[in-house]
């Protein structure tokens, strides 16, 4: 087995442990809603709150702009792909929305969702960003 392959596997393991620890830390003491799973609305609220904290509004952003993204999320809440479905027409704005989602990197609340709802609604999630919403 090559050293590069071993290092890559080691880096992946360290990242996975880091993500798991971050989620355990974030979710500690937060009971699941209704004693079971959180709702899609709760997961959406957490996502919006968190991605908003990472978003840096570019100077070119103005009310009325919209960028629609497709965010692909793994069952452990890790974001593995973000792409623009519909551009705002402003490259700086589009990139700022992608960067905010990538900075978030994980949505720990996914771990508290019903697996069926995750598969139906969060495996691939369409998100519309607009300056007045954030």
C-alpha positions in Angstrom: 0.0 0.0 0.0 1.5 3.4 -1.0 2.3 6.1 1.5 0.0 8.6 -0.3 -2.9 6.2 -0.1 -2.2 5.6 3.7 -2.0 9.3 4.3 -5.2 10.0 2.4 -7.0 7.3 4.4 -5.6 8.7 7.6 -6.7 12.2 6.7 -10.2 10.9 5.9 -10.4 9.2 9.3 -9.3 12.3 11.1 -11.9 14.4 9.3 -14.6 11.9 10.0 -13.7 11.8 13.7 -13.6 15.6 13.7 -17.1 15.8 12.1 -18.5 13.2 14.6 -17.0 15.1 17.6 -18.4 18.4 16.3 -21.9 16.9 16.0 -21.7 15.2 19.4 -20.7 18.5 20.9 -23.4 20.5 19.1 -26.2 18.1 19.9 -25.2 17.3 23.5 -28.2 17.8 25.7 -30.6 18.6 22.9 -33.4 16.1 23.0 -35.1 15.0 19.9 -38.4 16.7 19.2 -41.5 14.7 20.3 -39.1 12.3 21.9 -38.1 10.9 18.6 -37.0 12.9 15.5 -36.7 16.5 14.6 -38.9 17.9 11.9 -37.8 19.1 8.5 -38.7 22.6 9.6 -36.3 22.3 12.5 -33.5 21.0 10.3 -34.2 23.9 7.8 -34.1 26.5 10.6 -30.8 25.1 11.8 -29.4 25.1 8.3 -30.5 28.7 7.6 -29.1 29.9 10.9 -25.8 28.2 10.5 -25.2 29.0 6.8 -26.2 32.6 7.5 -23.4 32.9 10.1 -20.8 31.9 7.4 -22.2 34.0 4.6 -20.2 37.1 3.6 -22.4 39.5 1.6 -20.5 40.7 -1.4 -20.6 44.4 -2.2 -22.4 43.6 -5.4 -25.3 41.9 -3.7 -28.7 43.7 -3.7 -32.3 43.0 -2.9 -34.1 40.9 -5.5 -31.0 38.7 -6.4 -31.4 35.0 -6.1 -29.1 32.0 -6.5 -30.5 28.5 -6.3 -28.1 25.8 -5.1 -28.3 22.1 -5.0 -26.7 20.9 -1.7 -26.0 17.2 -1.4 -25.8 15.9 2.1 -24.7 12.5 3.5 -26.7 10.7 6.2 -24.2 11.9 8.8 -24.9 15.5 7.9 -21.7 16.1 6.0 -22.1 18.3 3.0 -20.4 16.6 0.1 -21.3 18.7 -2.9 -22.7 22.2 -3.6 -23.6 23.5 -7.1 -25.4 26.4 -8.6 -28.7 25.4 -10.3 -29.8 28.9 -11.2 -27.4 31.8 -11.1 -28.2 35.2 -9.7 -26.3 36.6 -12.7 -23.6 37.9 -10.3 -20.6 35.6 -9.9 -19.5 37.2 -6.6 -22.9 36.5 -5.1 -23.1 33.0 -6.4 -19.6 32.2 -5.1 -20.4 33.7 -1.7 -23.4 31.4 -1.3 -21.3 28.3 -2.3 -18.6 29.3 0.1 -21.0 29.7 3.0 -22.4 26.2 2.5 -18.9 24.8 2.1 -17.7 26.5 5.3 -20.7 25.0 7.2 -19.4 21.6 6.1 -21.9 19.6 8.3 -25.5 19.9 9.4 -25.5 17.9 12.6 -29.3 18.0 12.9 -29.5 15.5 10.1 -28.5 12.9 12.6 -31.7 13.7 14.5 -34.0 13.3 11.4 -36.1 10.4 10.5 -33.9 8.5 7.9 -36.9 8.3 5.5 -37.4 12.1 5.7 -33.6 12.6 5.2 -33.7 10.4 2.1 -36.7 12.2 0.7 -35.9 15.8 1.5 -32.2 16.2 2.6 -30.1 13.9 0.5 -30.3 16.5 -2.2 -31.7 19.8 -1.0 -32.5 22.8 -3.2 -31.7 26.1 -1.4 -32.6 29.6 -2.6 -30.3 32.4 -1.4 -31.4 36.0 -1.6 -29.8 39.0 0.2 -33.0 40.1 1.9 -33.5 36.6 3.4 -30.0 36.4 5.0 
